[in-house]
């Protein structure tokens, strides 16, 4: 896809994310990561950490996109 630049980083490591994003300034960001754990509590904690590590403070450092959309899916549905 023209203009699409995939970025790879360890989403549980703030320094890794900051390094991966330091030279880019996107207009849109698609966060497509999910880590499966043993329990739903661990899923929530781990995946929540990944979102926080990516979005705070990294998006502000790269000139945050106009908005952030969030969609979470669980075995029982979408919220």
Secondary structure by P-SEA (a helix, b strand, c coil): cccbbbbbcccccaaaaaaaaccccccccccbbbbbcccaaaaaaaaaaaaaaaccccccccccccbbbbbbbcccccc
